[in-house]
């Protein structure tokens, strides 16, 4: 897998922030969701404004969604039949990476449903 690094010594200087997306489909289903790794091992799930998991018709619809919210496609990897897409976004602070997206962990989705 390719690797890129950048210096973040100057906080105001833009730098690339990277995201790994793994498209996931339920068995015998045409509904896909995107699991996203940004800053931890626990993946985030792309959700709508109601904190429901967004579903897509296929992996390319997820790729197009990420492009619409400011992410640039970098690379694609097929590791033993598991597909991973690498994206990057130019930011000035890490928090800006999640702008325009509602990313929640599975635990956060459960908590939101209980409210």
N, C-alpha and C positions, 0 to 999 in steps of 0.2 A: 504494500500500500504506500502511496506517495506521502511525503511529509513536507510541511512548510512551517517556517517559524518567523517570528517578527519580534522586534524590540518594542516594548511599551513603556520605555523610560519617560518619554515625553507624553503626558496624558492627553494633551490637546491634539496631538498629531494622529491623523487617521491611520488605522491599521486593519488588516483583514481578520475577521472572526470566522471560525469554521464550524460547520454543522455536518453531521452524518445522518442521513435519512435511510431508514430501512422500511420499504413498503411491506405491508402485512395484509394477507387476505385470509378470511375464514374458509375452512374446508368447504368445497362445493358451493361457494358463494361468489357473487360478482361484486361484493362490497369490499373495498380496500380501505385501510387507514395507514397513516404515516407515523411511524415511531421515530423520534428525533433525539439524537444525543448531542448535547451542547456542552454542558459543564459538569456532568456527573455520569456515573454508570447507569443510574436509574433513568430509563428513557422517558421522554416527554411524549405525549400524544397530542396531535393537532386537534383542537376543539373549536366549536363555534362559540358565539357570544353567550349561549345558554349553558356552557360548560359540558356540552354533549360531544362525544367523539364525532369528528367529521368523517364522513365516508366518501370515497371516491370510486370512480368506475374502473380505475387501473393505475398503475405506477406513473404513467406519463401525466395523468391529471394531477397527481401530487407534485410532480416536478414543475408543472405549469403554475400551480398554486404558489409554490415557494418562489418562483421567479416573479410572480405578480406582487409579492410582499417584500421584494428587494434582495432576494438571494440569487447569487450567480453560480451556475453549474460549473464544477471544476473537474470531477472525475467520477467514474463508475467502476465498481469492482464486483465480480461474481466469485464468491468464496464458497466452494462446495455447494453450489446451487442457491446460496443466499445472496441477495442483491443489496448493495450498499451504494448510495449516491452521496458524493461529497459536494457541498456548497460553501460559498464564502460570501461575506457581506462586509463592506467598508464601514467601520464604526469609529467613534472617538472614545467610547467607554463600553464595557462588556454588556451593560444593561440595555444598550441600544439594539443589541442583536435580536431581542425578543419583541421589539416594537412591531405593531401591526399583526401580531399573531397571539393567539390564546393557547399557550402550551401548558399542559397540566400532566402531572404524574398520575398513575392509576389511583394512588392513595388520595390525591387532591380531588380527583373526580368523585370518588366515593364520599368524601367529606362534603363536597358541594351538593351532592344529591340528598344528603341527610338534612340540609338546611331548609 
